[in-house]
Amino acid sequence: MMISPNGFVEELKGKNYKQLIEERNELMAYITEYEKKELAGDRSGDEWSYCPSPEVRYQCNLEYLSELCNYMQQKYNEEYVHGDKNLETEI
């Protein structure tokens, strides 16, 4: 079962910025791999027999990525632009 995009971000709120980058990269990896296979017409994997289907997970991951990027932008602005944190030393 998939959770809402807001619920997804709520679960990440205790993570530091490096962990958020890693989460974003995982979402991007799934999205990129799905698109690569879809563009090639490859629906041969076992994942197509599971629920939710890869295309539903793809759509959810796009929504998760959108919400995560919004949250990352806000967190970056608060902690790094207007705060005293530095990505170079943090990551």
SEDRENNU-961144 format. One record per residue: z, x, y of N, C-alpha, C in turn. Coordinates in steps of 0.2 Angstrom, whole numbers, plus 2048, in hexadecimal, padded with zeros to 3 digits. Atoms other than C-alpha are relative to their C-alpha. Example, Ala and Ser with C-alpha at 12.3 -4.5 7.8 and 13.67 -1.06 7.14 Angstrom:
BEGIN
ATOM   n.pz   n.px   n.py   ca.pz   ca.px   ca.py   c.pz   c.px   c.py
ATOM    800    804    7FA     827     83E     7EA    800    804    806
ATOM    7FF    7FC    7FA     824     844     7FB    803    7FC    805
# end
This chain:
BEGIN
ATOM   n.pz   n.px   n.py   ca.pz   ca.px   ca.py   c.pz   c.px   c.py
ATOM    800    804    7FA     800     800     800    800    804    806
ATOM    801    7FD    7FA     7FB     806     811    805    7FE    805
ATOM    7FC    802    7FB     807     806     820    7FC    7FF    806
ATOM    803    801    7F9     803     801     832    7FF    807    803
ATOM    801    7FA    7FC     7FD     80F     83E    806    801    804
ATOM    7FA    7FF    7FC     80D     80C     848    805    803    7FB
ATOM    7FB    7FE    804     818     80E     839    7FE    807    7FD
ATOM    802    7F9    802     80E     81E     834    803    805    805
ATOM    7FE    7FB    7FB     812     826     844    808    800    801
ATOM    7F9    801    800     824     81F     844    803    805    7FB
ATOM    7FD    7FC    805     827     829     834    7FF    807    801
ATOM    801    7F9    7FE     821     839     83C    804    802    806
ATOM    7FD    7FF    7F9     82C     838     84C    805    805    7FF
ATOM    7FB    7FB    801     839     844     845    7FD    807    7FF
ATOM    803    7F9    801     82C     852     842    7FE    804    806
ATOM    801    7FB    7FA     829     861     84D    7F8    800    801
ATOM    807    800    7FE     818     864     855    7FB    803    7FA
ATOM    804    7FC    806     812     870     847    7FF    7FB    7FA
ATOM    801    804    805     815     863     83A    7FB    7FA    802
ATOM    805    805    7FE     80B     856     844    7F9    803    800
ATOM    806    7FD    800     7FD     862     845    7FE    800    7F8
ATOM    801    800    807     7FE     864     832    7FE    7F9    7FD
ATOM    801    807    802     7FE     851     830    7F9    7FE    802
ATOM    807    802    7FD     7EF     84F     83B    7FB    803    7FC
ATOM    805    7FD    804     7E6     85C     831    7FF    7FD    7F9
ATOM    801    804    806     7E9     853     821    7FC    7FA    801
ATOM    804    806    7FF     7E2     843     828    7F9    802    801
ATOM    807    7FE    7FF     7D3     84C     82E    7FD    802    7FA
ATOM    803    7FE    807     7D0     854     81D    7FE    7FA    7FC
ATOM    802    806    804     7D0     843     815    7FA    7FD    803
ATOM    805    803    7FC     7C5     83C     822    7F9    803    7FF
ATOM    806    7FC    801     7B9     84A     821    7FD    800    7F9
ATOM    802    800    807     7B8     84A     80E    7FD    7F9    7FF
ATOM    803    807    802     7B5     837     80D    7F9    800    804
ATOM    807    801    7FD     7A7     838     81A    7FB    804    7FD
ATOM    805    7FB    804     79F     847     811    7FD    7FC    7FA
ATOM    802    804    806     79F     83D     801    7FC    7FA    801
ATOM    803    806    7FE     79A     82D     809    7F9    801    802
ATOM    807    7FE    7FD     78B     835     812    7FC    802    7FA
ATOM    803    7FE    806     786     83C     801    7FF    7FA    7FB
ATOM    801    805    804     787     82B     7F9    804    801    7F9
ATOM    7FC    7FE    806     795     832     7ED    806    7FB    800
ATOM    7FA    804    801     7A0     824     7E7    802    801    7F8
ATOM    7FF    7FF    808     7A2     82C     7D5    807    801    7FE
ATOM    7FA    7FE    802     7B4     831     7D6    805    7FA    7FD
ATOM    7FB    805    803     7C3     828     7CD    803    7FC    806
ATOM    7FD    803    7FB     7CA     824     7DE    7FE    7F9    802
ATOM    803    807    7FE     7BE     815     7E0    803    7FB    7FB
ATOM    7FD    805    804     7C7     80C     7D2    808    7FE    802
ATOM    7F9    801    7FE     7D8     80D     7DB    800    7FB    806
ATOM    7FF    804    7FA     7DF     801     7E8    806    803    804
ATOM    806    801    7FB     7DE     804     7F7    7FA    804    7FE
ATOM    806    7FC    801     7CC     80A     7F5    800    806    805
ATOM    801    7FB    7FB     7C7     81A     7FE    7FD    7FE    806
ATOM    802    803    7FA     7BE     810     80B    806    7FD    804
ATOM    7FA    803    7FD     7CE     807     80F    805    806    803
ATOM    7FC    7FB    7FE     7D8     817     80F    7FD    804    806
ATOM    804    7FD    7FA     7CA     81F     81B    801    7FC    806
ATOM    7FF    804    7FA     7CC     811     827    807    800    803
ATOM    7F9    7FF    7FE     7DF     812     827    801    807    803
ATOM    7FF    7FA    7FE     7DE     824     829    7FD    801    807
ATOM    803    800    7FA     7D3     822     838    805    7FD    805
ATOM    7FB    803    7FB     7E0     817     840    806    804    800
ATOM    7FA    7FC    800     7EE     822     83B    7FF    806    805
ATOM    802    7FA    7FC     7E5     831     843    800    7FE    808
ATOM    801    802    7F9     7E2     827     853    808    7FF    803
ATOM    7F9    800    7FE     7F5     823     854    804    806    801
ATOM    7FD    7F9    800     7FA     834     850    7FE    804    805
ATOM    803    7FC    7FA     7EF     83C     85D    803    7FD    806
ATOM    7FD    803    7FA     7F6     830     86A    808    803    800
ATOM    7F9    7FE    800     808     835     865    800    807    801
ATOM    800    7F8    7FF     804     848     864    7FF    801    808
ATOM    801    7FE    7F9     7FD     847     876    806    7FE    804
ATOM    7FA    802    7FD     80D     83E     87C    805    805    7FF
ATOM    7FB    7FB    802     818     84A     873    7FE    807    803
ATOM    802    7FA    7FD     80E     859     879    801    800    808
ATOM    7FE    801    7F9     80F     853     88B    807    801    802
ATOM    7F9    800    7FF     821     850     88A    804    807    7FF
ATOM    7FC    7FA    802     827     860     881    7FD    806    802
ATOM    803    7F9    7FE     81A     86D     886    7FD    800    807
ATOM    803    800    7FA     812     868     896    806    7FF    805
ATOM    7FA    801    7FB     822     861     89F    806    802    7FD
ATOM    7F9    7FD    803     82F     868     893    7FF    808    800
ATOM    7FF    7F8    800     834     87A     88F    7FD    803    7F9
ATOM    803    7FD    806     82B     87C     87E    7FA    803    801
ATOM    806    7FC    800     81D     888     87A    7FD    800    7FA
ATOM    803    801    807     811     885     86C    7FF    807    7FD
ATOM    801    7F9    803     80E     898     86A    807    802    7FC
ATOM    7FA    7FF    803     821     89A     866    802    7FB    7FB
ATOM    7FE    805    805     823     88A     85D    7FC    800    7FA
ATOM    805    800    806     814     88B     851    7FF    807    7FE
# end
